[in-house]
């Protein structure tokens, strides 16, 4: 899988040092994956991966971080959209539920 926006990962772990190892490990594993769908991606990574409102959300670093991506299985590309702590992700989900939106 080709990861788009490695720069976002680097920027995040530069300011959040504890996230560096989990994000580098995710990048390394994900780069070697060929998956045709979400189930194959889960099996290949042996990790928490969920489809949430059109995005693929990875649980990173022992469930401490949420990596929000857009995975295009047909082109084998993974676009990094956001990286949040578990608490930030939960807060955004709750805010969107109050507004009636999607996370």
Secondary structure, DSSP 8 states (H G I E B T S, - for coil): -EEE-HHHHHHHHHH-GGGHHHHHHHHHHHHT---SSHHHHHHHHTS-EEEETTEEEEEETTTTEEEEEEEETTTTEEEEEEEEEHHHHHHHHHHHHHHT---
